[in-house]
Amino acid sequence: MSGTPSSDAAATGGTATGTTLVKRGLAEMLKGGVIMDVVTPEHARIAEDAGAVSVMALERVPSDIRAHGGVSRMSDPEMIQSIMAAVSIPVMAKTRIGHFAEAQILQALGVDYVDESEVLTPADEVHHIDKWAFTVPFVCGATNLGEALRRISEGACMIRSKGEAGTGNIVEAVRHLRSIVGDMRRIAAAGDEAELFEWAKQLQAPLPLVQEIADTGWLPVPLFCAGGIATPADASLVMQLGAEAAFVGSGIFKSSNPPKMASAIVEAVTHYRDPEILAKISSGLGEAMAGLETADLTTKMAERGW
Amino acid sequence: MKPRVGVLALQGGFAAHAAILQRLGVRVDEIRTAEQLAAVDALVMPGGESTTMSMLLERSGLLEPLAERLDGGMGVLGTCAGMILLAAEVVDGRADQHSLGLVDITVRRNAYGTQIESFEADIAVYGFETPFHAVFIRAPAVERVGPGVEVLARHEGRPVLCRFGRATVAAFHPELSGDGRLHARFLDDL
Protein backbone atom coordinates (compact mmCIF):
# COMPACT_ATOMS: atom_id res chain seq x y z
CA MET A 1 0.00 0.00 0.00
CA SER A 2 1.28 3.43 -0.81
CA GLY A 3 2.55 5.60 1.95
CA THR A 4 3.08 2.60 4.18
CA PRO A 5 6.08 3.14 6.43
CA SER A 6 8.88 0.64 6.69
CA SER A 7 7.79 -0.53 10.16
CA ASP A 8 5.07 -2.50 8.37
CA ALA A 9 7.72 -4.73 6.86
CA ALA A 10 8.02 -6.39 10.26
CA ALA A 11 4.42 -7.48 9.89
CA THR A 12 5.06 -10.11 7.24
CA GLY A 13 5.69 -13.39 8.97
CA GLY A 14 5.30 -13.07 12.73
CA THR A 15 2.58 -11.55 14.85
CA ALA A 16 2.36 -7.77 14.47
CA THR A 17 0.13 -5.10 15.99
CA GLY A 18 -0.58 -1.57 14.75
CA THR A 19 0.02 -2.38 11.08
CA THR A 20 -1.74 -0.52 8.29
CA LEU A 21 -3.85 -3.60 7.54
CA VAL A 22 -4.92 -3.97 11.16
CA LYS A 23 -5.70 -0.26 11.53
CA ARG A 24 -7.64 0.02 8.28
CA GLY A 25 -9.27 -3.33 9.11
CA LEU A 26 -11.24 -1.91 12.04
CA ALA A 27 -12.58 0.88 9.80
CA GLU A 28 -13.65 -1.85 7.37
CA MET A 29 -15.64 -3.51 10.17
CA LEU A 30 -17.45 -0.27 11.04
CA LYS A 31 -18.86 0.07 7.51
CA GLY A 32 -22.61 0.21 7.23
CA GLY A 33 -22.79 1.35 10.84
CA VAL A 34 -23.41 4.44 12.94
CA ILE A 35 -20.84 5.98 15.28
CA MET A 36 -22.58 8.11 17.89
CA ASP A 37 -21.30 11.05 19.94
CA VAL A 38 -21.87 10.42 23.65
CA VAL A 39 -21.03 12.51 26.70
CA THR A 40 -21.90 10.13 29.56
CA PRO A 41 -21.89 6.36 30.21
CA GLU A 42 -25.73 6.52 30.14
CA HIS A 43 -25.62 7.99 26.64
CA ALA A 44 -23.13 5.31 25.63
CA ARG A 45 -25.46 2.57 26.82
CA ILE A 46 -28.40 4.13 24.95
CA ALA A 47 -26.23 4.22 21.82
CA GLU A 48 -25.18 0.59 22.20
CA ASP A 49 -28.78 -0.47 22.92
CA ALA A 50 -29.85 1.28 19.71
CA GLY A 51 -27.28 -0.60 17.63
CA ALA A 52 -24.37 1.85 17.34
CA VAL A 53 -21.18 0.19 16.01
CA SER A 54 -19.04 2.55 18.05
CA VAL A 55 -19.31 5.60 20.29
CA MET A 56 -17.30 8.82 20.26
CA ALA A 57 -16.61 9.86 23.85
CA LEU A 58 -16.54 13.64 24.30
CA GLU A 59 -17.38 16.20 26.94
CA ARG A 60 -19.88 18.16 24.90
CA VAL A 61 -21.65 17.36 21.64
CA PRO A 62 -20.67 19.80 18.86
CA SER A 63 -23.81 21.95 19.15
CA ASP A 64 -22.95 22.58 22.81
CA ILE A 65 -19.32 23.28 21.90
CA ARG A 66 -20.65 25.98 19.57
CA ALA A 67 -22.93 27.39 22.25
CA HIS A 68 -20.29 27.24 24.98
CA GLY A 69 -17.42 28.86 23.07
CA GLY A 70 -13.86 28.98 24.44
CA VAL A 71 -11.07 26.48 23.78
CA SER A 72 -12.30 22.95 23.28
CA ARG A 73 -9.86 20.16 24.23
CA MET A 74 -9.50 16.40 24.59
CA SER A 75 -12.00 14.97 27.10
CA ASP A 76 -11.16 14.08 30.70
CA PRO A 77 -9.53 10.59 30.67
CA GLU A 78 -11.74 9.55 33.59
CA MET A 79 -14.84 10.30 31.53
CA ILE A 80 -13.44 8.38 28.56
CA GLN A 81 -12.63 5.39 30.77
CA SER A 82 -16.11 5.39 32.31
CA ILE A 83 -17.57 5.20 28.81
CA MET A 84 -15.14 2.42 27.83
CA ALA A 85 -16.30 0.51 30.91
CA ALA A 86 -19.98 1.03 30.07
CA VAL A 87 -20.05 -0.54 26.59
CA SER A 88 -18.61 -3.51 24.68
CA ILE A 89 -18.43 -1.76 21.30
CA PRO A 90 -15.34 0.21 20.15
CA VAL A 91 -14.80 3.62 21.75
CA MET A 92 -13.32 6.59 19.90
CA ALA A 93 -12.11 9.88 21.31
CA LYS A 94 -11.08 13.22 19.84
CA THR A 95 -7.74 14.98 19.87
CA ARG A 96 -7.10 18.55 18.73
CA ILE A 97 -5.54 18.94 15.28
CA GLY A 98 -1.76 18.65 15.66
CA HIS A 99 -1.93 17.84 19.39
CA PHE A 100 0.12 14.63 19.39
CA ALA A 101 0.46 14.68 23.18
CA GLU A 102 -3.32 14.38 23.59
CA ALA A 103 -3.23 11.54 21.06
CA GLN A 104 -0.49 9.78 23.04
CA ILE A 105 -2.68 9.97 26.14
CA LEU A 106 -5.69 8.60 24.26
CA GLN A 107 -3.57 5.69 23.00
CA ALA A 108 -2.38 5.02 26.56
CA LEU A 109 -6.04 4.87 27.66
CA GLY A 110 -6.61 2.13 25.09
CA VAL A 111 -9.28 3.84 22.98
CA ASP A 112 -10.03 2.01 19.73
CA TYR A 113 -9.83 4.98 17.33
CA VAL A 114 -8.59 8.57 17.64
CA ASP A 115 -10.35 11.36 15.76
CA GLU A 116 -7.99 14.25 14.95
CA SER A 117 -10.90 16.61 14.86
CA GLU A 118 -11.73 20.11 13.68
CA VAL A 119 -14.58 20.10 16.21
CA LEU A 120 -11.98 20.81 18.91
CA THR A 121 -9.83 23.95 18.83
CA PRO A 122 -6.72 23.29 16.68
CA ALA A 123 -3.42 23.09 18.56
CA ASP A 124 -1.20 23.55 15.49
CA GLU A 125 -1.98 25.85 12.58
CA VAL A 126 0.47 24.16 10.19
CA HIS A 127 1.00 20.51 11.10
CA HIS A 128 -1.30 17.58 11.58
CA ILE A 129 -0.25 14.65 13.80
CA ASP A 130 2.19 12.07 12.38
CA LYS A 131 -0.30 9.24 12.63
CA TRP A 132 2.14 6.57 11.41
CA ALA A 133 3.89 6.87 14.77
CA PHE A 134 0.89 5.39 16.61
CA THR A 135 -0.46 1.88 17.20
CA VAL A 136 -3.99 3.22 17.58
CA PRO A 137 -5.66 4.08 14.25
CA PHE A 138 -6.81 7.61 13.35
CA VAL A 139 -9.79 9.06 11.54
CA CYS A 140 -9.56 12.57 10.08
CA GLY A 141 -12.04 14.93 8.50
CA ALA A 142 -11.83 16.25 4.96
CA THR A 143 -13.76 18.76 2.87
CA ASN A 144 -12.23 17.69 -0.45
CA LEU A 145 -10.11 14.93 -1.98
CA GLY A 146 -6.79 16.77 -1.60
CA GLU A 147 -7.34 17.15 2.12
CA ALA A 148 -8.36 13.48 2.39
CA LEU A 149 -5.19 12.32 0.62
CA ARG A 150 -2.94 14.56 2.72
CA ARG A 151 -4.46 13.00 5.85
CA ILE A 152 -3.97 9.48 4.44
CA SER A 153 -0.34 10.31 3.61
CA GLU A 154 0.05 11.30 7.29
CA GLY A 155 -1.32 7.89 8.32
CA ALA A 156 -5.09 8.36 8.69
CA CYS A 157 -6.88 4.99 8.29
CA MET A 158 -10.37 6.35 7.84
CA ILE A 159 -11.62 9.58 6.26
CA ARG A 160 -14.88 11.27 7.13
CA SER A 161 -16.46 14.29 5.54
CA LYS A 162 -16.31 17.23 7.92
CA GLY A 163 -19.72 18.63 7.23
CA GLU A 164 -20.47 21.46 9.63
CA ALA A 165 -20.67 19.80 13.03
CA GLY A 166 -23.36 20.76 15.51
CA THR A 167 -25.65 22.44 12.97
CA GLY A 168 -28.07 19.63 12.14
CA ASN A 169 -27.69 20.94 8.59
CA ILE A 170 -26.58 18.35 6.04
CA VAL A 171 -25.65 20.81 3.28
CA GLU A 172 -21.91 20.97 4.05
CA ALA A 173 -21.49 17.18 4.32
CA VAL A 174 -23.22 16.83 0.96
CA ARG A 175 -20.85 19.39 -0.57
CA HIS A 176 -17.82 17.55 0.84
CA LEU A 177 -18.98 14.09 -0.25
CA ARG A 178 -19.89 15.25 -3.74
CA SER A 179 -16.51 16.90 -4.08
CA ILE A 180 -14.52 13.88 -2.84
CA VAL A 181 -16.49 11.23 -4.72
CA GLY A 182 -16.77 13.35 -7.87
CA ASP A 183 -13.02 13.95 -8.04
CA MET A 184 -12.34 10.23 -7.51
CA ARG A 185 -14.64 9.45 -10.44
CA ARG A 186 -12.86 12.02 -12.63
CA ILE A 187 -9.42 10.66 -11.67
CA ALA A 188 -10.51 7.10 -12.47
CA ALA A 189 -11.50 8.37 -15.92
CA ALA A 190 -8.21 10.19 -16.54
CA GLY A 191 -6.72 9.60 -19.98
CA ASP A 192 -3.05 9.17 -19.14
CA GLU A 193 -0.34 9.54 -16.49
CA ALA A 194 0.21 13.21 -17.38
CA GLU A 195 -3.32 13.98 -16.22
CA LEU A 196 -2.58 12.25 -12.90
CA PHE A 197 0.50 14.45 -12.42
CA GLU A 198 -1.75 17.47 -12.88
CA TRP A 199 -4.35 16.06 -10.46
CA ALA A 200 -1.68 15.55 -7.80
CA LYS A 201 -0.51 19.12 -8.31
CA GLN A 202 -4.00 20.60 -8.16
CA LEU A 203 -5.03 18.55 -5.14
CA GLN A 204 -1.71 19.18 -3.35
CA ALA A 205 -1.66 15.44 -2.72
CA PRO A 206 1.00 12.71 -3.11
CA LEU A 207 1.13 11.29 -6.63
CA PRO A 208 1.16 7.59 -5.55
CA LEU A 209 -2.20 8.07 -3.80
CA VAL A 210 -3.64 9.75 -6.90
CA GLN A 211 -2.36 6.82 -9.00
CA GLU A 212 -3.95 4.38 -6.57
CA ILE A 213 -7.33 6.10 -7.01
CA ALA A 214 -6.87 5.91 -10.79
CA ASP A 215 -6.40 2.12 -10.41
CA THR A 216 -9.10 1.34 -7.85
CA GLY A 217 -11.57 4.22 -8.21
CA TRP A 218 -11.65 4.76 -4.46
CA LEU A 219 -9.63 5.91 -1.46
CA PRO A 220 -7.27 3.28 0.03
CA VAL A 221 -9.24 3.68 3.30
CA PRO A 222 -12.99 3.80 4.05
CA LEU A 223 -14.89 7.06 3.50
CA PHE A 224 -17.46 7.85 6.17
CA CYS A 225 -19.75 10.86 6.59
CA ALA A 226 -19.89 13.24 9.54
CA GLY A 227 -21.40 16.62 10.22
CA GLY A 228 -25.06 17.57 10.19
CA ILE A 229 -26.89 14.21 10.07
CA ALA A 230 -30.19 14.73 11.97
CA THR A 231 -32.69 12.28 10.44
CA PRO A 232 -32.85 8.78 8.88
CA ALA A 233 -33.34 10.50 5.51
CA ASP A 234 -30.10 12.46 6.00
CA ALA A 235 -28.31 9.16 6.66
CA SER A 236 -29.78 7.61 3.52
CA LEU A 237 -28.78 10.66 1.47
CA VAL A 238 -25.11 10.56 2.45
CA MET A 239 -24.93 6.78 2.01
CA GLN A 240 -26.39 7.09 -1.48
CA LEU A 241 -23.80 9.79 -2.22
CA GLY A 242 -21.01 7.30 -1.43
CA ALA A 243 -20.44 7.41 2.34
CA GLU A 244 -19.74 3.95 3.75
CA ALA A 245 -20.91 4.67 7.32
CA ALA A 246 -22.17 7.62 9.36
CA PHE A 247 -21.02 9.59 12.37
CA VAL A 248 -23.92 11.22 14.19
CA GLY A 249 -23.15 13.88 16.76
CA SER A 250 -25.72 16.27 18.10
CA GLY A 251 -28.42 14.73 15.89
CA ILE A 252 -29.26 11.99 18.38
CA PHE A 253 -29.01 13.43 21.86
CA LYS A 254 -30.41 16.83 20.79
CA SER A 255 -33.54 15.21 19.34
CA SER A 256 -36.71 14.83 21.42
CA ASN A 257 -36.46 11.01 21.64
CA PRO A 258 -32.78 9.94 21.47
CA PRO A 259 -33.24 6.11 21.77
CA LYS A 260 -35.81 6.10 18.98
CA MET A 261 -33.86 8.48 16.73
CA ALA A 262 -30.68 6.46 17.31
CA SER A 263 -32.17 3.13 16.31
CA ALA A 264 -33.96 4.69 13.33
CA ILE A 265 -30.69 6.12 12.00
CA VAL A 266 -28.98 2.73 12.52
CA GLU A 267 -31.67 1.05 10.42
CA ALA A 268 -31.54 3.84 7.83
CA VAL A 269 -27.82 3.28 7.23
CA THR A 270 -28.47 -0.44 6.60
CA HIS A 271 -31.53 0.04 4.40
CA TYR A 272 -30.40 3.30 2.80
CA ARG A 273 -31.51 2.25 -0.69
CA ASP A 274 -35.00 1.09 0.31
CA PRO A 275 -37.46 4.05 0.49
CA GLU A 276 -40.31 1.87 1.74
CA ILE A 277 -38.35 0.72 4.78
CA LEU A 278 -37.07 4.29 5.26
CA ALA A 279 -40.64 5.62 5.27
CA LYS A 280 -41.54 3.18 8.01
CA ILE A 281 -38.55 3.91 10.23
CA SER A 282 -38.86 7.69 9.75
CA SER A 283 -42.38 7.75 11.18
CA GLY A 284 -43.21 8.95 14.69
CA LEU A 285 -39.68 9.86 15.77
CA GLY A 286 -40.63 13.15 17.45
CA GLU A 287 -38.64 16.32 16.86
CA ALA A 288 -35.25 16.21 15.15
CA MET A 289 -32.62 18.55 16.58
CA ALA A 290 -33.14 22.26 15.86
CA GLY A 291 -30.86 23.16 12.95
CA LEU A 292 -28.65 26.12 12.15
CA GLU A 293 -28.24 27.94 8.83
CA THR A 294 -24.55 27.55 8.01
CA ALA A 295 -24.36 31.02 6.40
CA ASP A 296 -25.11 32.53 9.85
CA LEU A 297 -22.28 30.78 11.69
CA THR A 298 -19.48 32.77 13.27
CA THR A 299 -17.24 29.68 13.58
CA LYS A 300 -16.89 27.36 10.60
CA MET A 301 -15.30 24.23 12.04
CA ALA A 302 -14.84 22.70 8.57
CA GLU A 303 -12.29 25.41 7.73
CA ARG A 304 -9.96 24.07 10.43
CA GLY A 305 -7.31 21.69 9.03
CA TRP A 306 -4.63 22.23 6.41
CA MET B 1 -24.20 -24.56 -12.04
CA LYS B 2 -22.30 -22.14 -9.87
CA PRO B 3 -23.94 -21.40 -6.52
CA ARG B 4 -25.47 -18.02 -5.86
CA VAL B 5 -23.84 -16.69 -2.70
CA GLY B 6 -25.26 -14.04 -0.40
CA VAL B 7 -23.23 -11.77 1.85
CA LEU B 8 -25.15 -10.55 4.88
CA ALA B 9 -24.96 -6.77 4.42
CA LEU B 10 -26.69 -5.42 7.51
CA GLN B 11 -23.41 -3.96 8.76
CA GLY B 12 -19.69 -4.68 8.71
CA GLY B 13 -17.06 -5.92 6.30
CA PHE B 14 -19.41 -7.28 3.64
CA ALA B 15 -17.85 -5.42 0.71
CA ALA B 16 -14.45 -7.11 1.11
CA HIS B 17 -16.09 -10.58 1.19
CA ALA B 18 -18.14 -9.75 -1.90
CA ALA B 19 -15.00 -8.60 -3.76
CA ILE B 20 -13.16 -11.88 -3.07
CA LEU B 21 -16.16 -14.03 -4.02
CA GLN B 22 -16.64 -12.09 -7.25
CA ARG B 23 -12.96 -12.59 -8.04
CA LEU B 24 -13.60 -16.34 -7.66
CA GLY B 25 -16.28 -16.07 -10.31
CA VAL B 26 -19.55 -16.46 -8.39
CA ARG B 27 -22.60 -14.26 -8.39
CA VAL B 28 -22.82 -12.36 -5.10
CA ASP B 29 -25.95 -10.76 -3.62
CA GLU B 30 -26.02 -8.34 -0.69
CA ILE B 31 -28.58 -9.61 1.83
CA ARG B 32 -30.62 -7.18 3.90
CA THR B 33 -34.12 -8.70 3.76
CA ALA B 34 -35.80 -12.11 4.01
CA GLU B 35 -36.74 -11.99 0.30
CA GLN B 36 -33.09 -11.52 -0.66
CA LEU B 37 -32.05 -14.39 1.63
CA ALA B 38 -34.55 -16.73 0.00
CA ALA B 39 -32.84 -16.24 -3.38
CA VAL B 40 -29.34 -17.46 -2.43
CA ASP B 41 -27.81 -20.92 -1.99
CA ALA B 42 -25.22 -20.06 0.65
CA LEU B 43 -24.36 -17.19 2.96
CA VAL B 44 -21.32 -15.33 4.25
CA MET B 45 -21.76 -13.60 7.61
CA PRO B 46 -19.04 -10.94 7.81
CA GLY B 47 -17.22 -9.25 10.65
CA GLY B 48 -18.51 -6.05 12.20
CA GLU B 49 -20.26 -5.45 15.50
CA SER B 50 -22.16 -8.58 16.56
CA THR B 51 -24.44 -6.54 18.86
CA THR B 52 -25.46 -4.28 15.97
CA MET B 53 -25.96 -7.19 13.58
CA SER B 54 -27.98 -9.11 16.14
CA MET B 55 -30.41 -6.20 16.52
CA LEU B 56 -30.60 -5.58 12.80
CA LEU B 57 -31.28 -9.27 12.13
CA GLU B 58 -34.31 -9.02 14.36
CA ARG B 59 -35.57 -5.62 13.19
CA SER B 60 -35.13 -6.55 9.54
CA GLY B 61 -37.18 -9.73 9.98
CA LEU B 62 -34.20 -11.93 9.09
CA LEU B 63 -33.66 -13.81 12.32
CA GLU B 64 -36.24 -16.57 11.86
CA PRO B 65 -35.79 -17.08 8.11
CA LEU B 66 -32.03 -17.28 8.63
CA ALA B 67 -32.36 -19.79 11.48
CA GLU B 68 -34.62 -21.92 9.26
CA ARG B 69 -32.19 -21.85 6.33
CA LEU B 70 -29.31 -22.79 8.63
CA ASP B 71 -31.34 -25.66 10.12
CA GLY B 72 -32.04 -26.75 6.57
CA GLY B 73 -28.31 -27.14 5.96
CA MET B 74 -27.46 -23.98 4.00
CA GLY B 75 -23.69 -23.54 3.68
CA VAL B 76 -22.41 -20.63 5.77
CA LEU B 77 -19.08 -18.91 6.35
CA GLY B 78 -18.97 -16.73 9.47
CA THR B 79 -16.01 -14.50 10.22
CA CYS B 80 -15.42 -12.68 13.53
CA ALA B 81 -18.86 -11.21 14.37
CA GLY B 82 -20.32 -13.83 12.02
CA MET B 83 -18.68 -16.54 14.12
CA ILE B 84 -20.10 -14.99 17.31
CA LEU B 85 -23.62 -15.00 15.85
CA LEU B 86 -23.31 -18.66 14.81
CA ALA B 87 -21.84 -19.89 18.10
CA ALA B 88 -23.86 -21.94 20.59
CA GLU B 89 -22.57 -19.93 23.53
CA VAL B 90 -21.23 -16.36 23.81
CA VAL B 91 -19.30 -15.03 26.80
CA ASP B 92 -19.15 -11.25 27.40
CA GLY B 93 -21.94 -10.58 24.94
CA ARG B 94 -24.99 -8.48 25.62
CA ALA B 95 -27.82 -10.24 27.48
CA ASP B 96 -30.22 -9.51 24.62
CA GLN B 97 -27.80 -10.64 21.91
CA HIS B 98 -29.27 -13.26 19.59
CA SER B 99 -27.37 -16.44 18.89
CA LEU B 100 -28.17 -18.72 16.01
CA GLY B 101 -26.57 -21.55 17.97
CA LEU B 102 -25.53 -23.52 14.91
CA VAL B 103 -21.92 -24.34 15.84
CA ASP B 104 -21.24 -26.01 19.17
CA ILE B 105 -18.48 -23.71 20.40
CA THR B 106 -18.14 -21.15 23.17
CA VAL B 107 -16.69 -17.81 22.10
CA ARG B 108 -15.60 -14.85 24.16
CA ARG B 109 -16.17 -11.42 22.59
CA ASN B 110 -13.23 -8.97 22.43
CA ALA B 111 -11.06 -11.61 24.06
CA TYR B 112 -7.79 -10.04 22.94
CA GLY B 113 -8.59 -6.53 24.23
CA THR B 114 -9.09 -3.23 22.44
CA GLN B 115 -7.93 -2.23 18.97
CA ILE B 116 -4.31 -1.64 19.97
CA GLU B 117 -4.09 -5.39 20.67
CA SER B 118 -5.46 -6.26 17.21
CA PHE B 119 -2.86 -8.08 15.11
CA GLU B 120 -1.96 -9.99 11.98
CA ALA B 121 -0.12 -13.31 11.89
CA ASP B 122 0.63 -16.27 9.65
CA ILE B 123 -1.25 -19.39 10.69
CA ALA B 124 -1.15 -22.98 9.47
CA VAL B 125 -4.51 -24.06 8.07
CA TYR B 126 -5.38 -27.75 7.70
CA GLY B 127 -5.12 -28.71 4.04
CA PHE B 128 -3.22 -25.60 2.89
CA GLU B 129 0.40 -26.13 1.83
CA THR B 130 1.59 -22.65 2.79
CA PRO B 131 0.64 -20.45 5.78
CA PHE B 132 -2.48 -18.28 5.63
CA HIS B 133 -2.09 -14.63 6.57
CA ALA B 134 -4.75 -13.91 9.16
CA VAL B 135 -5.94 -10.51 10.41
CA PHE B 136 -7.47 -10.39 13.90
CA ILE B 137 -9.48 -7.24 14.70
CA ARG B 138 -10.78 -7.00 18.29
CA ALA B 139 -11.16 -10.70 17.75
CA PRO B 140 -13.28 -13.22 19.64
CA ALA B 141 -11.62 -16.31 21.09
CA VAL B 142 -12.94 -19.86 20.93
CA GLU B 143 -12.89 -21.15 24.52
CA ARG B 144 -14.65 -24.48 24.07
CA VAL B 145 -15.10 -26.78 21.10
CA GLY B 146 -17.98 -29.26 21.21
CA PRO B 147 -18.02 -32.81 19.84
CA GLY B 148 -18.15 -33.00 16.06
CA VAL B 149 -16.54 -29.59 15.56
CA GLU B 150 -13.29 -29.80 13.55
CA VAL B 151 -10.53 -27.35 14.41
CA LEU B 152 -8.83 -26.38 11.12
CA ALA B 153 -6.39 -23.79 12.46
CA ARG B 154 -4.98 -22.51 15.72
CA HIS B 155 -3.07 -19.43 16.78
CA GLU B 156 -0.91 -19.82 19.88
CA GLY B 157 -2.90 -22.90 20.80
CA ARG B 158 -6.35 -21.30 20.52
CA PRO B 159 -8.73 -22.59 17.82
CA VAL B 160 -9.30 -19.81 15.26
CA LEU B 161 -10.89 -21.71 12.36
CA CYS B 162 -13.57 -24.38 12.89
CA ARG B 163 -15.92 -26.41 10.73
CA PHE B 164 -19.16 -28.01 11.80
CA GLY B 165 -21.21 -29.65 9.08
CA ARG B 166 -21.86 -27.02 6.42
CA ALA B 167 -20.69 -24.15 8.61
CA THR B 168 -17.17 -22.72 8.68
CA VAL B 169 -16.32 -20.08 11.28
CA ALA B 170 -13.18 -17.98 11.69
CA ALA B 171 -12.09 -15.67 14.49
CA PHE B 172 -10.03 -13.72 11.93
CA HIS B 173 -10.72 -11.91 8.66
CA PRO B 174 -9.80 -13.98 5.59
CA GLU B 175 -11.37 -11.25 3.43
CA LEU B 176 -8.79 -8.63 4.43
CA SER B 177 -5.48 -10.23 3.45
CA GLY B 178 -6.25 -10.82 -0.23
CA ASP B 179 -5.84 -14.62 0.04
CA GLY B 180 -8.85 -16.28 -1.56
CA ARG B 181 -8.10 -19.88 -0.48
CA LEU B 182 -10.61 -20.05 2.38
CA HIS B 183 -13.39 -18.62 0.24
CA ALA B 184 -12.48 -21.01 -2.58
CA ARG B 185 -12.67 -23.96 -0.19
CA PHE B 186 -16.01 -22.71 1.13
CA LEU B 187 -17.36 -22.63 -2.44
CA ASP B 188 -15.92 -26.08 -3.23
CA ASP B 189 -17.66 -27.55 -0.18
CA LEU B 190 -21.11 -26.27 -1.24
Interface residues (C-beta under 8 A of the other chain):
Chain A: A11 G13 G14 T15 A16 T17 G18 T19 L21 V22 K23 G25 L26 E28 M29 L30 K31 G32 G33 E48 G51 A52 V53 S54 M84 S88 I89 P90 V91 Q107 G110 V111 D112 Y113 T135 V136 P137 E244 S263 V266 E267 V269 T270 H271 D274
Chain B: A9 L10 Q11 G12 G13 F14 A15 A16 R32 T33 G47 G48 E49 T51 T52 M55 L56 R59 S60 C80 A81 D92 G93 R94 R109 N110 G113 T114 Q115 I116 E117 S118 F119 E120 A121 D122 V135 F136 I137 R138 H173 L176 S177
